[in-house]
Amino acid sequence: MAKKKRTKRKGPRPRTQAPASRGLGTLTVRLDSALLDALRRAAVERRIAGEQPWSQQEIVQEALREWIEELGYEV
């Protein structure tokens, strides 16, 4: 049986830590395709540049947190 060739991941490995998190939950949403494309593009470009946040989850979480707090809700 042939061994599978290992490939090295390019770029730094993401360090995902939600500040003062009580754990992660699951939320499924549908987004406009143009918004989803922009999110994917932002995540890829930020990962290449080494800028945090760079995962789609981290970007959405940060944006949602800011919006919720802006409305006066405590997170």
C-alpha positions as CSV (number, residue, x, y, z in Angstrom):
1,M,0.0,0.0,0.0
2,A,1.4,3.4,-1.0
3,K,1.9,6.1,1.6
4,K,0.0,9.3,1.2
5,K,2.3,12.3,0.6
6,R,2.0,14.9,3.4
7,T,1.7,18.5,2.3
8,K,2.7,21.4,4.5
9,R,0.2,24.1,5.3
10,K,1.2,27.5,4.0
11,G,1.1,30.4,6.3
12,P,0.6,30.6,10.1
13,R,-1.9,28.3,11.8
14,P,-5.0,30.3,13.1
15,R,-5.2,30.9,16.8
16,T,-8.8,31.1,17.6
17,Q,-9.7,32.2,21.1
18,A,-12.9,34.1,21.8
19,P,-12.3,36.6,24.6
20,A,-14.0,35.5,27.8
21,S,-15.9,32.9,25.9
22,R,-18.3,30.5,27.5
23,G,-17.8,28.1,24.6
24,L,-19.0,28.1,21.0
25,G,-22.5,27.5,19.8
26,T,-23.8,26.7,16.4
27,L,-25.8,29.1,14.2
28,T,-26.8,28.5,10.6
29,V,-27.7,31.5,8.4
30,R,-28.2,32.2,4.8
31,L,-26.3,35.2,3.3
32,D,-26.6,37.1,0.1
33,S,-24.1,35.5,-2.3
34,A,-22.2,38.8,-2.9
35,L,-21.8,39.2,0.9
36,L,-20.6,35.6,1.2
37,D,-18.1,36.2,-1.6
38,A,-16.8,39.3,0.1
39,L,-16.4,37.4,3.4
40,R,-14.5,34.6,1.7
41,R,-12.2,37.1,-0.1
42,A,-11.6,39.1,3.1
43,A,-10.7,35.9,5.0
44,V,-8.2,34.7,2.3
45,E,-6.6,38.2,1.9
46,R,-6.3,38.6,5.7
47,R,-4.8,35.1,6.1
48,I,-2.2,35.9,3.3
49,A,-1.3,39.2,5.0
50,G,-1.2,37.5,8.5
51,E,-3.8,39.9,9.9
52,Q,-6.2,38.8,12.6
53,P,-9.0,38.0,12.5
54,W,-8.6,35.9,9.4
55,S,-11.1,33.0,9.6
56,Q,-14.6,33.5,8.4
57,Q,-15.9,32.6,11.8
58,E,-13.7,35.1,13.6
59,I,-14.6,37.9,11.1
60,V,-18.3,37.3,11.5
61,Q,-18.0,36.9,15.3
62,E,-16.1,40.2,15.6
63,A,-18.5,42.1,13.3
64,L,-21.6,40.7,15.1
65,R,-20.2,41.5,18.5
66,E,-19.5,45.1,17.6
67,W,-23.0,45.5,16.1
68,I,-24.7,43.9,19.1
69,E,-22.8,46.1,21.5
70,E,-23.5,49.2,19.4
71,L,-27.2,48.5,19.9
72,G,-26.6,48.6,23.6
73,Y,-26.7,44.8,24.4
74,E,-24.1,43.3,26.6
75,V,-22.1,40.4,25.2
